[in-house]
Amino acid sequence: MRRLSSGGDRYRVRVSTVVAGLLLTPGASAGRDHRTLVALEEAVAPLRVRRIDFPNRIVGSRAPDRPGPAVAHLRAQADDFAAELGVPPEQIALGGRSFGGRMSSIAVAEGQPAAGLVLLSYPLHPPGRPETLRIEHLPDVHVPVLAVSGERDPFGSPDELVEHLALVGGPLTTVFVPGDHSPSNDGAVCAAVVDWLRALGQG
């Protein structure tokens, strides 16, 4: 399994000619200011980043968002971000942590244009329920995908993620770092994303 050292200036990446912006979404119980999303925004600078909350968080509710409204909100934000940058939606990479990454992948499977997907701690299944897989939409994802997860993530082990994310219809890169569903080494997560964005820009 690939392990990456902590981040720093050597992981800085120039703005890609393919990716003009990165839209980031949080997990179901978190917000746009989750430490990993903030660290990732700093790591990919000067690439433009928009971190968003889902609808329930915006109105102050603690209840998890339903996929329908969450995906609709994400798609509207992606289109607005592209318009703000003056680029087509195809130049915006989408992603996020856990629920946010899953909603991003559903949005792309349902037709949202994107330069690629960044799935941090993808929730392949609920803990202890490996038979309840969240994969039915993955064959309809036809963009490059990066999945970064902890080696001890109860939502999906490395072997499970490699096996089931292989359903993705586009090029797939998987990276596993020390930790569980919320790896403590944000530098390792950020380095994986920066390396992938750099490779994507050279493709």
N, C-alpha and C positions, 0 to 999 in steps of 0.2 A: 504494500500500500504506500502511496506517495505521501510523504510528510514534508511540510514546508516550514521554513524558519519564520520568525516574526518579521513584520513589515518594516518600512522605513522609506527614506527617500529613493533608495535604489529600486523600489517597486513602482515609482511614479511612471505614468504612461502618457504619451502625447495623445491628443484627441485623434481618434481613428477616423479614416476617411469613410468607413462603413458605419460606425456607430457615432451618432451625433449627441446622444443623450442616454441616460440610464434612469429608468423609473423604478423606484424601490418601494416595496410594500412590507408591512410587519406581519408577525404572527397573530393568531386570533386573540390572544390576551395582551398584546403589546401595542405600542403606538409608533408613529413615524420617528420618534427620537430614541428608539432602541439602540443600545451602544454599538451593535455590530453594523447597523445601517449607517450610523454617524461615522464610524471608523471607515467604512467602505467609501462613503462620499469623499472623505479626506484622502484616501489612498488613490482614487482614480483621477483626482484633480490633475489637469484642468478640465477634464471631461465634465460636461454639465450633468447634474443629478437632481432629480425631484423625488423627495421622500413624501409619501402620502399616508393618510389615515383612511380606514374604511368607514362607511357611513355610520355605523353604530357608535364608533369611537368619536366621530365628529359631533354627535348629538349628546355625548356623555353617557351612553349606555355601556354596561359591562357585558351585555349578552353578545355571544358570537354572531357575526354576520352570516346571513344565508348566502349561498353561492350566487344566486341570480343577481341580487342587488350589488353584491361585492364585485362581480365581474363587470357589470354594467358601469359601475363607478370607475373601475380601473381602466376600462376602455375609453371612457370620456376623458379621464385624466391623461392618458397616453396621447390621445389626439390633440388635446389642448397643449400639452408639452411640446409636441411636434410643431404645432402652429406657432407657439412662442419662439421656438428656435428657427423657424422658417425652413423646415425640412419635412419630407414626407414621413408618415408614421413608420415606414420600413426602416428608417434610420434610428429608431428608438429601441434600445434593448430593455426588456421587461424582466422583473424578478423580485425576489424578496425571501423572507424567512418563513419556513413552515407553511401555514395557511396562505400567506401572501404569495409564496412561490407557486403553490398549487393553483390559486386563483389566476395567476399570470399564465400558467400553462393552459388552463381551461380557456382563457380569453384567446390565446393564440390558436388553440384547437378549434375554436368557434369562428375564426376568421380575422382576428385582430392582426394587422401587419406588425412585424417586429424584426429587428436585426438579429435577435437571439434571446435566449432565456437564461437567467441566472437563478438556479434553485438552491437556496441555502437551507439545509436540514429538511429536505423534502419529506412530508409526512406520508410515507408509503402506506402505512396502516396504523390504526390505533395501537398503543402499547399492549402487548399480550394478546393481540388478535391478528396474527399474520395472515389469516384467511380473508380479512376484510380489506382488500386491496383497492387503492385509489389510482387505477391505471387505465380505465376504459377509454379515456380521451387521448392517451398518449400517442397512438398511431396517427392521429390527425395533427400532430405537432411536426411541422416540416421546416424548422429553423434550427440553427446550431444551439445546443443546450449544454450548459455547464451545471453539474450537480456537485455541491460541496457539503459533506456531512461528517459528523463525528463518528469515530470508530465504534463507539458504544451507544449509538443513538437507538433508544427503544422503539422509535417510530420506523425503523428500517436499518437492518444490519448492512455492512458493506456487501456481503454476498447477495442479500435480497435486492438491494438497490441496483447492483450490476445486472442481475438477472432480469428484473422487471422494468427498469428504465430503458433496457434495450429495445422496448417497444416503440420508443420515440422514433418518429419518421425522419428526423434530421440528424446531423452529426452530433454525437454525444461524447462529452468528456466528464469523467468522474474523478473526484479528488477526495480522499479521506484524511482527516486531521484528528489529532488526539482530542477526546472529549465525548460528551453525550449530545443531547438534542440542542444544547446551547454551548458550543465549544468556547472555552475561556480565552483561547489564543486568537483574538481577532486578527492579528497580524498574519497568521497562517491562512485564514479565510480570505483576507484581502489580497494576499500574494497570489493565491490561486485565481481569483477573479481578474486581477491585473494581467497576469500571464495569459489568460484566455482571451481577454480583450485585445491584447497586443497581437496574438496569433490571428484573431478574427480580422483585425485590420490589415493583416498581411495576406489574407486569403484571396 
